[in-house]
Amino acid sequence: MKRSNEPVFWSLFGAGGVVAAFLLPMLIFITGIALPLGILPPEALAYDRIHSFASGWPGKLFLLAVISLPLWQSAHRIFLSLHDLGIHRGREFCRWLCYGTALLGTLIPLILLIRI
């Protein structure tokens, strides 16, 4: 029986969907609505607090998940949408383009977060 790498991409797709559905709206509310309207004090997202959060491993993992998992979800959704639209030419190129972009969008923040 031939082994498949589909479960890996489906798990990243599912995790990215959860992050996009539950965490991103909360972060958008905090940074785009609550802070500008004065619901939260300006010190809540001060540089020192965010830097100390991003310096610890739990903060690094959280930021990496919030950045990279929606990229994997989007890459998988775009790749499967191309198939649904009947675009079958260059399937391997599209696969490498979609998932390669998600991989690059994971590795760059990973390297930057490790350096903090």
Sequence and secondary structure as in RCSB ss.txt:
>XXXX:A:sequence
MKRSNEPVFWSLFGAGGVVAAFLLPMLIFITGIALPLGILPPEALAYDRIHSFASGWPGKLFLLAVISLPLWQSA
HRIFLSLHDLGIHRGREFCRWLCYGTALLGTLIPLILLIRI
>XXXX:A:secstr
    SHHHHHHHHHHHHHIIIIIHHHHHHIIIIITTTTSS GGGG HHHHHHHHHSHHHHHHHHHHHHHHHHHHH
HHHHHHHHHTT  TTHHHHHHHHHHHHHHHHHHHHHHHHH 
